[in-house]
């Protein structure tokens, strides 16, 4: 039986690594490139509204661009800037939260929208897309409000960068230098991320989830959910995409109404974010920011987002 648990944990871990590690390496490389020369200046200008609203250094602008490409790389950039420039924990937390909107746009555009529109149709799919973006917007606004309360003065702040422009180096040499810097950054993250994700996969493969099932079933029944609704929520724990696909199928069969689809998908999103925070977000944050700050950022970000989802669930349950 123990060997079965280990095999299942290895399978889950490999799936996570296969998706996350190449993205981390590519993202670290993007982070290095974005912080160099004219590219850095260009993207800093594009993100000026967010840096102005949040009263943060304009040099942190590429963080928000990276959130649209790769959140691992964005966090690595933020951690590097924090170490180099001695940013306060409050500022790091505020910027981390402000990245929720571009991150939400990225996942919505590239992962959720195609299957939402295909499974639920344009009208119902668009409703869930708007809700998902609004939830991310609330978290970003909270980060902006948090930073404006701190109200640090950046006028005389000397922002340092570890990556300097290369004027007399060929493009090939520059590419390999960037790749080497990205690899060193990626390696420092991966040596922590890999064992921690395996530990959580091993934990999630044990029998404690089966023991928790009766309690979870009672909680779900308190929402007067049908069997179809429970199936959607369970399918959404490892990936919300599966929940969306199943909800679309059940909606087409008439087993779920339109309000029930939105309600069950929000419940699925809540459960998925708890699962995702433990199995992916926390390990990566610890690898990038360190144990104390990584744990703090995970708790603040997850609790705030889950709070907004809970409010959306409450509104949907009582008014739809």
N, C-alpha and C positions, 0 to 999 in steps of 0.2 A: 504493500500500500504506500509506503514511504517513497519507493521508487516511482510510483505513479504520480505522486505529488511533485517530485523533482522534475519528472519529464514534462508535466503540464506547466510548471513554472518556467522551465527552459523554453518551451514553445511560446508562452506569452511574452517572455523577455526578448526572445529573438524577433518577434513581431514589432515590439517597441523599438528595439535597437535598429532594425532594418529601416524603420520610418524616420527615427530621430537622429541617428548618428550621421548619415550623409547630409541631412539638412543642417545639422550643427556645423559640420566642416564647411559646407558651402556658405552658411551664414557667417561664420567667423571670417572667411575670406572676403565676403561682401562688406563686413564691418571694417576690415582693414582698408579696403579700396575706398569706401565712402568717406573715410577720414583723411584722405590725402588730396591736397592741392585744390584744383578748380572744382572737382566733383564735390568736395566737402563744402566749399563756399556756395555752390549752386543749391544743394539740398538744404543747407542751413537757411537760405532765403525762402525756399518753399514752405518750410515749417515755422517761419517766423510768427504766424498767428498763434500757434500753440505755445511757443516759448514766451510770447508777449503776455498771453492770457495767464499762464502759470507763473510768470515772473521768474523764469529760469534762464540760465545762460543760453544764448543763441547757438553756442557750440554743441548743445545737446540736441539740436534739431535732427541730425541724422538718426537718432534713436527712434524717432517716430516713423521715419521712412523705413527703417529696418523692421519695425513692427508690422509693416505691410508686406514684408518679404519673408521674414524669419524671426520669430520671437526669441529663439535661443541666441541668435547673433545680437539682437537688440539688447538683451539682458547682459550679454558679455561686454558690449560696448559701454553700457551704463556702469557696470561694475568696474571696468577699467578707468572710466572717467572719474568715478567716485574715489578710487585709490590714488590716481594721479593728482586730483585737485582737492582731495579731502572734503568732499561733499558731506553734509550732515545726513544722519539717518532719516530725518524727516523729509529732506529734499529728495533723497533716493526713493523713499516710499511714495512721495507725491508723484514723481516722474514715472515710477513703475505703474501706478494706477492710471496716469494719464495715457499710457500706452494701450489701454483697454479698447478704445474706440478703433484705432487703426488695426489692432489685432483682430477685433470683432469683424471689421470690414473684410479683412483678408480671409478669415474662415468662412464668412457668409458668402463672399463672392466665388471662392474657388471650391468650396466643399459642400455648402448647404444649398445654395440657390439652384444649381442644376437639378438635384434630386427633389427639392421642395416643389419646384414648378412642374417637374415631370410627374411626381407622385400625387400632389395635392391640387394641381391646377394653378393658374395664375393668381386668382383672387385669394384663395385660402393660403397658398404658398407665400404670397406677398405680405399677408397679415403677419405670419410668423417671422418673416424676414425683418419687417419693421419692428416687431417686438424685440427680436434678438439684437438689432442695432441700437434700439433705445436703451436696453439693459446695459450695453457696453458704454453708451453715451453717459448714463448716470454715473458709472464708475469713473469715467474720465473727468466729468464735472466735479466729482468729489475730490479727485486728485488736484484739480486746479484750485478749488476752494481751500483745500488743505495747505497748498503751497502759498497761496495769497495770504492766508492767516499768518504763516511764518514770516512772509514779507522780507526776505533777505535782500540786501542791496548788492546788485551785481555790477554796479557802475565801475567800481575800481577793482573788480575781480580779474586776476590774471589766470586765464584758462590755458592749461598746458595740454599738449597732445603727445602721445608716445610715437605717433606715426608722422613723420615729417615729409615734406615734398622732396621728390628725387628729380633733380634737374639734369644731371649729366650721366644718367644711367639709361641703358637701352631698355626698350619695352619688354624684351624677354627677361632681362635681369630683374627688372622691376616686378614682373609677374611672379618669378620664382622667389623673390624676397617677400612679396606679399603672401605667397602660398606658404612659405616657411613660417612667417609670423602667425598665419592662421592656424597652421598645424600645431605649433607650440601652444597656442591658446586652446585649440580643440582638445589636445592631449590632456591638458590640466583639468578640463571639464569632464572628459570621458572617464578618467581613472576613478572619479567619484560617482559619476552618473551610472555607470554600468553595474557595479556591485550593489548600489542602493536600489536600483530598479529590479534587480534579480531578487533582492531580499523581499521587496514588496510583492513581487509576483509569487514568490514562495508562500508568503503569508496569505495572499488572496486565493491560493490554491488549496488551503487546508480546510478542515471540516467546520471551522468556526462560522463560515458563511451559511452552511446548511443549518447550523444551530440558530442562526439569526433569522432564518427564513420565516418561521411562524410569527415572530414579532413584526417583521416587515409586512407580512400578509395582513395582519390585524390593522396596521397603520393604513395600508392601502384601502382596506375595506371601509375604513372610517370616512373616506372620500366618496363612498358609494360608487366605486369603479366597477365596470364590467370586466369580465375575463379578458376581453379584447384589450381594454385599457391597461390592465396589469401586464399583458404580454408586451405591449409597446414600451412600458417603463423598464421591464427586465431587459428587453433587447437594447435599450438605450444606455445601459450601464457601461459597457465597454466602448461603445461608439454611438453617438447620436445619429449618425447617418443610417444605421440599421433601424433605429426607432422611426425615423422619418419614412423610410421605405415601407416598413410594416404598417405604419399608420395610414399611409396612402393606399395600401392594398385593402386594409380593413374599411377605410372610408369609401372606397369604390364598391365594396360588397355591401355597404349599408350597415355595417356592424358598429360604426362610430359616426356620430353626427359631427358637423363642423365645429361647434363649441367644444365637444369632447376631444376632438383631434388637437386643438390648441391647448386644452387643459392637460391632456396626457403627455403631450410633447414638452410642456413646461415642467411637469413632474419628472419626466425622463431627463430633461436638461439639468434639473437639480441633482438627481442621483448621479448622472454622468460627471458633473463637475466635482462632486465629492470624491468619486472614484479617480478621476483624472488628477485632482490635486494631490492625492496620496501616491499614485503610481507613476506620475510623470512630472508634474509641476514642481512638487517639493524636492525630489531628487535633483532635478536640473538646477533649481534655485540654490540648493545647498552646494552643488558643484561649482556654480558660478560666483555666488556671493559669500559663501562660507556658511557654516552651520547656523550661527545665531541670526545673522541678517537674512539669510535665505529662508529660514523657518518663519521669521517675522513677516517677511514680504508675502510668503505663501498664505499665512494665516489671515493677514489683513486683506489681501486681494481676494482670496476664496470666500471669506466671510462676507465681505462687502458685496461681491457678485451674487452669492447665494441669498443674501438678504434682498437684493433687488428681484431675483427670481421668485422668492417666497411672496413678495408683495404682488407680483404679477399673477402668481397662482391664486392668491387670496381674491384678487379682483376678478379673475376669470371664473373662479368657483362661485362667487356670490352674485355676479352681475351678468354673466353670459348664460 
